[in-house]
């Protein structure tokens, strides 16, 4: 819902209640979007801690046994054939 700034100021508790029950509430100033009031839950979801690269990679799908064996079987030194 859109709120004019003066209305949002006069009804701040209602703006907060609606942000919690209906979702983000937009506050306008001279007809232009000026601010958005979010519930704490929405804010936490949007600004939540991002996973590190290691955490992201480790949260991927589990390797099946055949794939894990193939990875473990490969040489420790990387050999690349490069045609120049």
ZIRARA-V929953 format. One record per residue. N is the residue number from 1. RES is the residue in three letters. D_LAST is the distance of its C-alpha to the last C-alpha in Angstrom with 2 decimals. Layout:
n=N res=RES d_last=D_LAST
n=N res=RES d_last=D_LAST
//
This chain:
n=1 res=UNK d_last=62.64
n=2 res=UNK d_last=62.92
n=3 res=UNK d_last=65.39
n=4 res=UNK d_last=66.67
n=5 res=UNK d_last=66.49
n=6 res=UNK d_last=70.28
n=7 res=UNK d_last=70.62
n=8 res=UNK d_last=67.88
n=9 res=UNK d_last=69.70
n=10 res=UNK d_last=73.04
n=11 res=UNK d_last=71.68
n=12 res=UNK d_last=69.00
n=13 res=UNK d_last=70.04
n=14 res=UNK d_last=69.81
n=15 res=UNK d_last=66.34
n=16 res=UNK d_last=65.20
n=17 res=UNK d_last=66.91
n=18 res=UNK d_last=65.26
n=19 res=UNK d_last=61.83
n=20 res=UNK d_last=62.41
n=21 res=UNK d_last=63.81
n=22 res=UNK d_last=62.21
n=23 res=UNK d_last=58.95
n=24 res=UNK d_last=57.81
n=25 res=UNK d_last=60.48
n=26 res=UNK d_last=59.59
n=27 res=UNK d_last=61.71
n=28 res=UNK d_last=61.99
n=29 res=UNK d_last=63.15
n=30 res=UNK d_last=64.54
n=31 res=UNK d_last=62.89
n=32 res=UNK d_last=59.37
n=33 res=UNK d_last=57.66
n=34 res=UNK d_last=58.14
n=35 res=UNK d_last=57.65
n=36 res=UNK d_last=57.18
n=37 res=UNK d_last=59.24
n=38 res=UNK d_last=57.51
n=39 res=UNK d_last=58.90
n=40 res=UNK d_last=57.76
n=41 res=UNK d_last=56.10
n=42 res=UNK d_last=54.05
n=43 res=UNK d_last=53.11
n=44 res=UNK d_last=52.03
n=45 res=UNK d_last=49.88
n=46 res=UNK d_last=48.17
n=47 res=UNK d_last=47.70
n=48 res=UNK d_last=47.21
n=49 res=UNK d_last=45.00
n=50 res=UNK d_last=41.39
n=51 res=UNK d_last=39.60
n=52 res=UNK d_last=37.06
n=53 res=UNK d_last=33.52
n=54 res=UNK d_last=34.44
n=55 res=UNK d_last=37.67
n=56 res=UNK d_last=35.99
n=57 res=UNK d_last=33.45
n=58 res=UNK d_last=36.26
n=59 res=UNK d_last=38.48
n=60 res=UNK d_last=36.15
n=61 res=UNK d_last=36.99
n=62 res=UNK d_last=37.80
n=63 res=UNK d_last=35.31
n=64 res=UNK d_last=36.80
n=65 res=UNK d_last=37.09
n=66 res=UNK d_last=34.40
n=67 res=UNK d_last=31.74
n=68 res=UNK d_last=32.96
n=69 res=UNK d_last=32.79
n=70 res=UNK d_last=29.19
n=71 res=UNK d_last=28.20
n=72 res=UNK d_last=30.23
n=73 res=UNK d_last=28.76
n=74 res=UNK d_last=25.12
n=75 res=UNK d_last=23.82
n=76 res=UNK d_last=24.44
n=77 res=UNK d_last=21.02
n=78 res=UNK d_last=18.09
n=79 res=UNK d_last=15.36
n=80 res=UNK d_last=12.13
n=81 res=UNK d_last=9.57
n=82 res=UNK d_last=6.18
n=83 res=UNK d_last=3.76
n=84 res=UNK d_last=0.00
//
